[in-house]
Amino acid sequence: MLIAVFSDNKSVLLRRHGASGSARIHHTRYHIPSVDELSTEGVQIPTDLWEFAVRGEDVVGGVFLERARLDHMLARTRLRGDSAAFEIVGRRQAADLLDIDDYWAMNRAFHLANWDRNTRFCGACATPMERLSGEIAKTCPSCGGHSYPQISPAVIMAVVHDGKLLMAHSPRHPANLYSVLAGFVEAGETLEHAVSREVFEESGVLVRNITYFSSQPWPFPSSLMIAFTSEYAGGDLTPEEGEIDDIGWYAPNQLPDEIPSTYSVARRLIEWFVSEYGTGDDLQHLLERS
Ligand SMILES: [Zn+2]
């Protein structure tokens, strides 16, 4: 069993293999450690783990452990001069370090381990919850309430106008990163409603021809991104104060310098736009970008 160990909502413990400690992090391959590898280092994993995800022939579990305990283990492996040491890395950064299937298995393990940690007690009557067998769910022995892993849907959309794509910078994002618009679905909304509302709130623009494109689990901490394409139907660009600090229409050959990572559905929407509205050279140029 492989075990994705989290110290908080942002980091995961990975094992670096085969490289020296001085290697630059982006040029090194990592893997999700096995329970055996960790127990060799004195980290005992709870034995009643759920098997959260399957990666090839391996089962991946997820667990939260105290940071102090992990730091103690890391210090010991460094003192030994271990050339294949463990490291705590950012969960998003792990996309560049792990095999991409391992990365998504790790994220699924995070989603479920996080739910497990946050539902130790019944939300209605505060009794400790018990596991149901045969499925990933819990029940309350006192009031009979159930808990299943929560998934929060969010919509993300390409809006196209005159062959240009609507892209924006959010103050929450890195300084130069521009992306398509996105937001959470609200209670009682259809996905199409959510697309129209989010685009209007964030940009002042109306859309039509809202068409399903693709989806992607986004467990940061528990979302499912549902992607759409759409067309401009009216309105003037008016960025939402506090949410968007710059917004504009971008041609396929004049995309912003920094755009979302290749593993994200946002990136696939941008690639869709360039393949539909740009030239072969524009698409080739985009596919060569990191
Ligand atoms: Zn209860």
Boltz pocket constraint, residues with backbone or C-beta under 6 A from the ligand:
constraints:
  - pocket:
      binder: B
      contacts: [[A, 122], [A, 123], [A, 124], [A, 125], [A, 126], [A, 127], [A, 140], [A, 141], [A, 142], [A, 143], [A, 144], [A, 145]]
      max_distance: 6.0
